[in-house]
Amino acid sequence: MSQKKNNSSQELIELASEIRKNAYAKYSNYSVGAALLGKSGKIYTGVNVENAVYPLTICAERTALFKAVSEGEKEFDAISVVTDNGGSPCGSCRQVLAEFALDMTVYLANGEGNLLEETTVRELLPRAFGAKDLA
């Protein structure tokens, strides 16, 4: 589901914190919520969904991004990621985010909703592999 909202970092963090309650993290007990802001102004949320076959797990960041793309959004301004300890996106998420928006702002927040770090996908994934490398 997407929503149209004012685009402040705190609103993205609040949405990620709220949706995080829906995470399915029965193996790691590490719930993650994400809120992705499209250039259109719509916000797409996601949670991590784990599986007993660990490689089939999907992260919150990719859930939000795949929802957005499936609804036609392909340009993004920002994403908030909320975990208990303010953890950073994994390598797979960094690569998938880089496909769409290397300069997207990334807000990392903890379980209390406190912004711990503001960065970009480019800073999280220097020398990202992309379409230019396939030429």
N, C-alpha and C positions, 0 to 999 in steps of 0.2 A: 504494500500500500504506500502511496506517496502522499505527501502533504505539502501545501504551500504555506510557508512561514517566513517571518523575518529571519535574516541569515546570520545572526550573531554566533560567535563561538560558544557562548554559554547555552544558547538554545540547542545547538547541535549536541553539546555534551549532555544536556538534560534529556533529549530524545534518546541518545545512546544509552544513558543510564536506565531509563524507563524500559526500553525494549530488551535490555540485558536480562531482565527477569525471565524472559522467554527462552533463554539459552538452554540447549540440551547438552549438558556437560557432565554426564553421569560417570565418566571415566576419569577425567582430569580434575573435575570440580573447579575448573578455571573458566568461569562465564565471561563472555565478551559481548559487548554491544557496540554497534557502529551506526552512525548517521551520516549519510553522504549527500552533499548539496550539489545538485545539478545546476548548470548555467541557466536553466529555465526558472530556477527558484524553487523547484520541487525538492523535497527531501525524501530519501529512500533509506529505510532502516534495515538492519540485519543482525543476526546472532550466529554464534557458532553452533553447529549441529554435529555432535560426535557420533561415531559408529564403532561397534565392537571390532570391526576391521579398520584399524586406525587410519590407513591412507584414504579411506572414503570420507573422512571427516571434512567438513567445510568451515572455513573461518567466517566470522561476522563481516569482515570487510568485503570479502568476495561475494557473500550472500547479498549485501546491499548493492554492490556494483552489478551483479548479474540481474538483480531485480530491475535496476535502473535501465540497463541495456535492453532487457526484454520488453520494457515499456517505451523504448525509442530514444532514451537519453544517452548521449555519448560524449558529452562534454561536462566537466566537473570543476568546481571551485574549491571545495573543502570536504574533509571527512573528519569526524571525531571518532575516537576509539576509547572505550571505557572498559577497564579491567580492575580487579581489586588493587593492583599495584601500579597501574599506569603503563603496562607493558606495550611494547612497540609491535607493529605488524610483522608477521613472519616473512621470510624471503619470498614465498609463493605469492602472498598478498602484495608485497612490494612490486613484484614483477607484473602482476595483473593490473595494479593501479597505474604503473608506469606506461602501460599500453595506451591509456586514455589521457593521462594528465600528469606529466612529470613535475609541473610547477604547482600542482594542487597543494593547498595548505593541509597539514595533518595536525590535529589537536589530540594529544595524549592526556587522558585524565584517569584519576583513580576512582575507586568505588564510592568515595564521598562526593564525587563530582567536581573535584579540584583539578584545574588545568595544571599539568606538571611540565608539559613541553609543547611548544609550537615549532613545527618544522615543515619540510616539504617532502614529497615523494623523491625528488631529485637528490635531496640531502640524505635520505634513507637508503637510496640505491644509486650511488655514483656509478657512472659508466654503464647505465642500464642497457640491456640488449633490446633492440627494437627493430622496427621495419627497415630502418636505414642499414642495419647489419645484414639484411637479407638481399640487398641489391647487388 
